[in-house]
């Protein structure tokens, strides 16, 4: 395992909030099983582990946190579905600070696809600046519904920023979403197999 360069910490971030559940189940879509003993969320955490993240942050609401905590526990392991092995070749470059974007048929998170990507601290400042420029803010001159519009921004509105360069794209051969049962059935009919995280990678981490 290659360590991060001095003073560089590689954090994996998995946002659960802000996405509308579409599968009509009493639990969050991210807990939908993809295969035996593997949920969509666990697959996303496993992806962060494959990329040698120093820490993994799951952003979720208070009502879903207990169930996620019980399922994931304290150990390592967007929510969409693809083979994480395609990302392994980029680990060293990502840890060195280069920006990589997962791409499916030429489209990335900039096109509103839930695909992995990396960004630098400088990129983060630019992304935040872009969101603030588009955000309505909390002015009382606006209706409650119109205030803080950024909370409803889609991925493309946040990340489609031409002032940020993409060093390299990694093509993902198969990609499926959790946007509907029809889409999920396409995954279940495919030959893509999502395996459970190896026990050798189950190390203590803070959720």
Secondary structure, DSSP 8 states (H G I E B T S, - for coil): -----TT---EEEEE-TT----S--SS-GGG-EEETTEEHHHHHHHHHHHTT-SEEEEE--HHHHHHHHHHHTTB-----B--GGGGGGGHHHHHTT--EEEEBTTB-GGGT----B---HHHHHHHHHHHHHH-----TTS-GGGSSGGGG--HHHHH--TTS---EEEE-S--B-SS-HHHHHHHHHSS-------GGG--B---
